């Protein structure tokens, strides 16, 4: 999901397709997915550490409790894997790794819809923008959907369709990703309604620290478990 339009703003194909820019854009786009994936992974580590500590301290923690906790951790493990996979398979990210398998093309943002997302107890709204584009390998127009933070989507109705550019998978033209939006369209948004592409990495840095702490807890728990069963740990 894009949380800023300033990174996307570009009117020059050469600038829009610059590899260093695509790498930055890919990291920005996948930030939320990676944050979720690392968060879920940290929860799994905390859960495993908890079960190891219960086993090491001869606690009366019931076997049914281990089974239930294991099932819950499996759910978080699959959620972490799903988010990692979605981030890795995005055409924009893959283009930066194998550019010869992708091509660039013009596109237009023709419409958008507001969608409600539920994440646990939290509910928020996002924008699903419809992007139309043409691929040389495919007859007729194609469409894709890109998701944006609702608070940044402040285009006027008269601006549609909005010129844009996409990167397209050569073998599967239906797989594409937005790489730029007309700079003049973005510049027309009032400054107070814009959001710069900085500051969003703070949340990701915090979940990385949480993951490291969870890993440390797991290491301590495994040492405790090893000592209980008579393994000498130096």
C-alpha positions in Angstrom: 0.0 0.0 0.0 1.3 3.5 -0.9 1.3 6.0 2.0 2.6 8.9 0.0 2.0 10.4 -3.4 5.2 12.5 -3.5 7.4 9.4 -4.3 5.1 8.5 -7.3 5.0 12.0 -8.8 6.9 12.0 -12.1 6.2 13.2 -15.7 9.4 11.9 -17.2 9.6 8.2 -18.3 13.4 8.1 -17.8 13.1 9.4 -14.3 10.1 7.1 -13.5 12.0 4.0 -14.7 15.3 4.7 -12.9 16.3 1.6 -11.0 17.3 3.4 -7.8 14.0 5.1 -7.7 12.1 1.8 -8.3 14.0 0.2 -5.4 13.0 3.1 -3.1 9.4 2.9 -4.3 9.3 -0.9 -3.8 10.5 -0.6 -0.2 8.0 2.1 0.5 5.1 0.1 -1.0 6.0 -3.1 0.8 6.6 -1.4 4.2 3.2 -2.2 5.6 3.3 -5.9 4.5 6.8 -6.3 5.9 5.8 -4.6 9.2 2.9 -7.0 9.6 5.1 -10.0 8.7 7.8 -9.1 11.2 5.2 -8.4 13.9 3.5 -11.8 13.4 6.9 -13.5 13.4 7.8 -11.8 16.7 4.5 -13.1 18.2 5.4 -16.6 17.1 8.8 -16.3 18.8 7.3 -15.0 22.0 4.8 -17.9 22.0 7.4 -20.5 21.5 9.5 -18.9 24.2 6.6 -19.0 26.6 5.9 -22.7 26.0 9.6 -23.5 26.4 9.7 -21.5 29.8 6.6 -23.4 31.0 8.2 -26.7 30.1 11.6 -25.7 31.7 10.1 -24.5 35.0 8.1 -27.7 35.6 4.9 -25.6 35.5 1.5 -27.2 35.7 0.6 -25.6 32.4 -1.9 -28.2 30.9 -1.1 -30.1 27.7 -4.3 -28.8 26.2 -2.9 -25.3 26.8 0.2 -26.2 24.7 -2.0 -27.6 22.0 -4.2 -24.4 21.9 -1.2 -22.1 22.0 0.5 -24.1 19.2 -2.6 -23.7 17.0 -2.8 -20.0 17.6 0.9 -19.6 16.8 0.4 -21.6 13.5 -2.2 -19.0 12.5 0.3 -16.2 13.1 3.0 -18.1 11.3 0.9 -18.5 8.2 -0.1 -14.9 8.4 3.6 -13.8 8.5 4.4 -16.1 5.6 1.5 -14.7 3.5 2.6 -11.1 4.1 6.3 -11.9 3.3 5.1 -13.7 0.1 2.9 -10.8 -1.0 5.8 -8.4 -0.5 8.3 -10.5 -2.4 6.0 -11.3 -5.4 5.0 -7.7 -6.2 5.9 -7.0 -9.8 7.6 -3.7 -8.7 9.9 -5.5 -6.4 10.6 -8.4 -8.8 11.4 -5.8 -11.6 14.2 -4.4 -9.5 15.7 -7.9 -9.3 15.2 -9.1 -12.9 14.5 -6.0 -15.1 14.8 -7.9 -18.3 11.6 -9.8 -17.5 9.5 -6.6 -17.3 8.5 -3.8 -19.5 7.2 -0.3 -18.9 4.1 1.3 -20.3 1.7 4.2 -20.1 -1.4 4.0 -18.0 -4.3 6.0 -16.6 -6.0 6.0 -13.2 -9.7 5.9 -14.2 -11.6 5.4 -11.0 -11.3 4.6 -7.3 -13.3 3.0 -4.5 -13.2 3.3 -0.7 -12.7 0.0 1.1 -12.9 -0.8 4.8 -10.1 -2.9 6.2 -10.4 -4.7 9.5 -7.2 -5.7 11.3 -8.1 -7.2 14.7 -10.0 -4.6 16.6 -8.8 -1.8 14.4 -10.9 -0.6 11.4 -9.7 1.8 8.8 -10.4 2.8 5.2 -8.1 2.6 2.1 -8.4 3.6 -1.5 -8.5 1.0 -4.3 -7.5 2.9 -7.5 -8.3 1.3 -10.8 -5.4 1.6 -13.3 -5.9 0.9 -17.0 -2.9 0.1 -19.2 -2.0 -1.5 -22.5 0.5 -4.3 -23.0 2.1 -5.0 -26.4 1.7 -8.8 -25.7 -2.0 -8.5 -25.0 -4.9 -7.3 -27.2 -7.2 -4.9 -25.6 -6.8 -2.8 -22.4 -5.9 -4.4 -19.0 -6.8 -3.2 -15.5 -5.2 -3.5 -12.2 -5.9 -2.1 -8.7 -3.4 -0.3 -6.5 -4.1 0.5 -2.8 -3.5 3.8 -1.1 -3.8 5.3 2.3 -7.2 7.1 2.2 -5.9 10.3 3.8 -3.5 11.1 0.8 -6.1 10.5 -2.0 -7.2 14.1 -2.6 -7.5 14.3 -6.4 -10.4 16.4 -7.9 -13.0 14.7 -10.1 -12.0 16.9 -13.0 -8.5 15.4 -13.0 -9.6 11.9 -14.0 -8.3 10.1 -15.9 -4.9 10.7 -14.4 -1.8 9.9 -16.5 0.4 7.3 -14.9 3.1 4.6 -15.7 3.3 1.0 -14.8 5.8 -1.9 -14.9 4.4 -5.0 -16.6 5.4 -8.7 -16.5 6.3 -9.7 -20.0 5.1 -13.3 -19.7 2.0 -12.4 -17.6 0.8 -9.0 -18.7 -2.1 -9.1 -16.2 0.6 -8.7 -13.5 1.6 -5.1 -13.2 2.4 -2.4 -10.7 2.1 1.4 -10.6 5.4 3.2 -10.8 4.4 6.9 -11.3 1.5 9.3 -11.3 1.4 12.6 -13.2 3.5 15.2 -11.3 1.1 18.0 -12.3 -1.8 16.0 -10.9 0.0 15.5 -7.6 1.2 19.1 -7.5 -2.4 20.3 -7.9 -3.3 18.8 -4.5 -3.2 21.5 -1.8 0.0 21.3 0.3 -1.8 20.8 3.5 -3.4 17.6 2.1 -0.1 16.1 0.9 2.1 13.7 2.8 5.8 13.3 2.3 7.4 9.8 2.1 9.3 10.1 5.3 8.7 8.9 8.9 7.0 5.7 8.0 10.0 3.6 8.6 9.8 4.3 12.4 7.1 1.8 12.9 9.1 -0.9 11.0 12.1 -0.1 13.1 10.1 -0.6 16.2 8.8 -4.0 15.1 12.4 -5.0 14.2 13.4 -4.2 17.8 10.4 -6.2 19.0 11.5 -9.2 16.9 15.1 -9.0 18.3 13.7 -8.9 21.8 11.5 -11.9 21.1 14.4 -13.8 19.6 16.5 -13.1 22.8 13.6 -14.4 24.9 13.5 -17.5 22.9 17.2 -18.1 23.2 17.0 -17.7 27.0 14.0 -20.1 27.1 15.9 -22.7 25.1 18.9 -22.4 27.5 16.5 -23.0 30.4 15.0 -26.0 28.7 18.4 -27.5 27.8 19.6 -27.2 31.4 16.5 -28.9 32.7 17.2 -31.9 30.5 20.8 -32.1 31.6 22.5 -30.5 28.6 25.6 -28.5 29.6 25.5 -25.0 28.1 28.7 -23.0 28.2 
